[in-house]
Amino acid sequence: MKSKVSPVFVIEVDYPRNPRSRTQGVEKHRCGFAVQAGCENPVGLARTGHCAHQIRIMTAQLETFSEARLEAIEAQIDGVSAVSEIWQGLSSLDDRQAYALQVQLAAHRGRRGDPVIGYKAAYTAPDAPGGPRVGTLRQDHMLASGDVVPLSGATLLEAEIAVRLGRDCPGGVDRDAVRDMIEALMPSFEIVPMLERRSGWSRAQWIVANKIGGHVVLGAPVCDPAMIDLVLEQVTLVVDDGAEISGSGALVMGDPMDSVRFVADTLARAGGMLEAGSVVITGAMTRPVMLDGSEARARADFSSLGRIAVDFHRIP
């Protein structure tokens, strides 16, 4: 039975044996009930014909959303529409389904001429709540070192290692294979606006929406990545000649190559691919710095990747 707020799934179910029931074995159905997140074999109530059955869900594949439905979700993410039933229903998605919808939204943006050009790994620190997540990067997020960034409120600043893939990176490959697929390394900043409308989002909504707003600043590429040990790469981040904040690549999932692998594996499970030419920012190498929206200048000095700098100007 289709719910007004739950996303639609195509499910494969295994009906229990019942000598009085004419429905047995494995069948596929479209269903609108919420699938319990993180459960390998959730149990749900499905209605087929005039009878309700308690069933064991074998698979729960997110259905392809219509262009109109994707547009509605985009409007919610961008904050240009009121909270909708469609948006509320996304809270029932588990991680795999949320990433599958993220892939659908990325393809939708591409059809509109706004393709995804890369990905970000977030929450990659060892003590990060909820573990790592993946978001998308679009061309309008990207800036170069030395550019001016407008600020209108509280914003987080992170120093990260960015990579550019020279070949497609499928899921399930090891660190050495990932390293061979990288054609360039770059110093980078991620600039994250603290948007109030995100405060009540569920994990699934966060995955579907990310990355929202903000910018990524890329420095000059280093085109011999095999010569740099990213675990040992050091960075010092300074804002307005204040206190220095230091960190290393070891804080990024233990090894930034594992961050790239995580992105590739996550996309593969969702039916996507980390493609050649994609940029991946691998995660914060230090604790984030909070900017209050005032004018400021930040720089980060990497031990092998060079320096990156950016100016922040307040806007009304």
C-alpha positions in Angstrom: 0.0 0.0 0.0 1.5 3.3 -1.1 2.1 5.8 1.7 1.7 9.6 1.1 5.1 10.4 2.6 7.3 7.3 2.2 9.5 6.8 -0.9 8.5 4.0 -3.2 10.6 0.9 -3.1 10.7 -2.1 -5.4 11.0 -5.0 -2.9 11.6 -8.7 -3.3 9.8 -10.6 -0.5 9.8 -14.1 0.8 6.3 -15.0 2.0 6.1 -17.4 4.9 4.6 -20.8 4.1 1.0 -21.0 5.0 -1.2 -23.9 3.8 -4.3 -21.6 3.8 -2.5 -18.9 1.8 -2.4 -19.0 -2.0 0.6 -16.6 -2.0 4.0 -18.3 -1.2 7.6 -18.1 -2.4 9.5 -15.1 -3.6 7.8 -12.3 -5.6 8.5 -8.6 -6.4 6.2 -5.8 -5.5 6.1 -2.0 -5.4 5.6 -0.8 -1.8 5.4 2.5 0.0 6.1 1.5 3.5 9.2 2.6 5.3 12.1 0.1 5.4 14.0 0.1 8.7 17.4 1.8 8.2 20.5 -0.3 8.7 18.6 -3.7 9.0 19.8 -6.5 6.8 16.5 -8.4 6.8 13.8 -5.9 8.0 10.2 -7.1 8.5 7.4 -5.1 7.0 3.7 -5.4 6.4 2.8 -5.6 2.7 -0.6 -5.6 1.2 -1.2 -7.7 -1.9 -4.7 -7.9 -3.3 -7.1 -7.8 -0.3 -4.8 -9.6 2.2 -2.0 -8.2 4.4 1.1 -10.4 4.9 3.9 -10.2 7.4 6.9 -10.7 5.2 10.7 -10.8 5.3 12.2 -8.3 2.8 14.9 -9.8 0.7 15.9 -6.6 -1.1 14.7 -3.0 -1.1 15.7 -1.1 -4.2 14.9 2.6 -4.4 12.6 3.2 -7.4 13.8 5.7 -10.1 12.2 9.1 -9.3 10.5 11.2 -11.9 12.0 14.4 -13.1 9.2 16.4 -11.3 9.9 14.6 -8.0 13.7 15.2 -8.3 12.9 18.9 -9.0 10.8 19.0 -5.8 13.6 17.5 -3.8 16.1 20.0 -5.3 13.9 22.9 -4.4 13.8 21.6 -0.8 17.6 21.2 -0.6 18.1 24.7 -2.0 15.6 26.2 0.6 13.3 27.6 -2.0 10.2 25.6 -1.0 8.4 24.7 2.2 9.0 21.3 3.8 7.2 18.8 1.7 5.8 15.3 2.3 8.4 14.0 -0.3 11.2 15.5 1.7 9.9 14.2 5.0 9.6 10.7 3.5 13.3 10.6 2.8 14.0 10.1 6.5 13.0 6.4 6.1 15.9 5.7 3.6 18.9 3.7 4.8 22.3 4.7 3.6 22.4 2.6 0.4 19.0 4.0 -0.7 20.0 7.6 0.2 23.1 7.3 -1.9 21.1 5.8 -4.7 18.9 8.9 -4.6 22.0 11.1 -4.5 23.2 9.4 -7.7 19.8 10.1 -9.3 20.0 13.7 -8.3 23.5 14.0 -9.7 22.3 12.6 -13.1 19.3 15.0 -13.0 21.7 18.0 -12.5 23.8 16.8 -15.4 20.8 16.7 -17.7 20.2 20.4 -16.7 23.8 21.3 -17.6 25.1 21.3 -14.0 27.1 18.1 -13.8 28.8 16.7 -10.7 32.5 17.2 -11.1 33.6 15.3 -8.0 32.9 14.2 -4.5 33.7 15.1 -0.9 34.3 12.7 2.0 33.0 14.1 5.3 33.2 13.0 8.9 36.4 11.2 8.3 38.1 11.9 11.7 38.4 8.8 13.9 35.9 10.2 16.4 33.4 11.7 13.9 29.8 11.0 14.9 28.0 8.6 12.6 31.1 7.7 10.6 32.1 9.0 7.1 29.7 10.2 4.4 30.0 11.2 0.8 28.7 14.3 -0.9 28.8 15.7 -4.4 30.7 18.7 -5.8 29.4 20.9 -8.7 31.3 23.4 -10.8 29.7 26.4 -9.0 31.3 25.2 -5.7 34.9 25.5 -7.1 37.3 28.3 -6.6 41.1 28.8 -7.0 43.7 29.8 -4.4 43.7 33.5 -4.0 40.0 34.0 -4.9 37.7 36.1 -2.7 34.9 34.3 -0.9 31.7 36.1 0.2 30.5 35.4 3.8 27.1 36.2 5.2 27.3 34.3 8.5 29.0 31.6 10.5 31.1 29.3 8.3 33.5 26.3 8.9 36.9 26.2 7.2 38.8 22.9 6.7 42.2 22.2 5.1 42.1 19.0 3.1 44.0 16.9 0.5 42.3 16.8 -2.9 42.9 14.2 -5.6 42.0 14.1 -9.3 41.4 10.7 -10.9 43.1 9.8 -14.1 41.1 6.6 -14.6 37.7 5.3 -13.5 37.9 4.0 -9.9 35.4 1.1 -9.3 34.5 -0.2 -5.9 36.5 -2.9 -4.1 40.0 -1.9 -5.1 42.9 -1.6 -2.7 45.1 1.4 -1.7 47.8 0.7 -4.3 45.3 0.4 -7.1 43.7 3.7 -6.0 47.1 5.4 -5.9 47.8 4.3 -9.5 44.5 5.8 -10.6 45.3 9.3 -9.3 46.8 11.7 -11.8 47.2 14.8 -9.4 47.1 15.9 -5.8 46.1 19.4 -4.7 46.0 21.4 -1.4 42.4 22.5 -0.8 40.0 24.3 1.5 36.4 23.3 2.1 34.2 26.2 3.1 31.0 25.1 4.8 28.2 27.6 5.6 26.3 26.8 8.8 22.7 26.8 7.4 20.0 26.8 10.0 17.6 24.7 7.8 20.0 21.7 8.0 19.7 21.5 11.8 16.8 19.1 11.9 17.8 16.9 8.9 18.0 13.2 9.3 21.2 11.3 8.2 19.4 10.2 5.0 18.4 13.7 4.2 21.9 14.9 4.8 23.3 12.3 2.4 20.8 13.1 -0.3 21.4 16.9 0.0 25.2 17.0 0.5 27.0 19.1 -0.7 24.8 22.1 -0.2 26.2 25.6 -0.7 29.8 26.6 0.3 32.9 26.3 -1.8 36.0 24.3 -2.4 39.3 26.1 -3.0 41.9 24.1 -5.0 45.6 24.9 -5.1 48.1 24.1 -7.9 48.2 20.4 -8.8 51.2 18.1 -8.0 51.5 15.7 -10.8 53.7 13.0 -9.3 51.5 11.7 -6.5 53.5 8.5 -6.1 56.3 10.5 -4.5 54.2 11.8 -1.6 53.1 9.8 1.4 49.7 11.2 2.2 49.6 9.7 5.7 52.7 11.7 6.6 51.6 14.9 4.8 51.4 17.8 7.3 49.4 21.0 7.2 49.4 24.2 9.2 46.2 26.3 9.0 46.3 30.0 10.0 43.5 32.6 10.0 44.5 36.3 10.2 48.0 35.5 11.6 46.3 34.0 14.6 47.1 30.7 16.3 48.4 27.9 14.1 46.4 24.7 13.8 48.3 21.7 12.7 47.3 18.2 11.5 48.2 15.4 9.1 46.8 13.0 6.6 46.8 10.3 9.2 43.7 12.0 10.7 41.7 11.2 7.4 40.4 7.7 8.0 44.0 6.7 8.9 45.0 7.2 5.2 43.5 9.6 2.6 43.7 6.7 0.1 41.1 4.9 2.3 38.9 8.0 2.0 39.0 7.8 -1.8 38.3 4.1 -1.6 35.3 4.8 0.7 33.9 7.2 -1.9 34.4 4.7 -4.7 32.8 1.8 -2.7 29.9 4.0 -1.6 29.1 5.1 -5.2 29.4 1.5 -6.5 26.9 0.2 -4.0 24.5 3.0 -5.0 24.9 2.2 -8.7 27.3 5.0 -9.5 31.0 5.2 -10.4 33.9 7.4 -9.4 34.9 8.4 -12.9 38.1 9.6 -14.5 38.5 13.4 -14.1 36.6 13.5 -10.8 38.0 15.6 -8.0 37.7 14.1 -4.5 38.4 16.2 -1.3 39.3 13.5 1.2 38.4 15.1 4.6 39.7 17.5 7.2 43.3 17.2 8.3 42.8 19.4 11.4 39.8 20.4 13.5 37.6 22.8 11.6 38.0 26.6 12.2 34.8 28.6 12.8 34.6 31.9 11.0 32.1 34.4 12.3 31.3 36.1 9.0 33.8 38.9 9.4 36.5 39.8 6.8 39.5 37.5 7.2 42.4 35.9 5.3 43.3 32.2 5.7 46.2 30.2 4.5 47.3 26.6 4.8 50.9 25.4 4.3 51.2 21.8 3.3 54.6 20.0 3.8 54.7 18.7 0.2 51.6 20.1 -1.6 52.5 23.8 -1.2 50.4 26.8 0.1 46.8 27.7 -0.4 45.2 31.0 0.6 41.8 32.7 0.4 40.2 36.0 1.4 36.8 36.3 3.0 34.7 39.4 2.5 31.5 40.0 4.4 28.3 40.6 2.4 25.1 42.3 3.8 
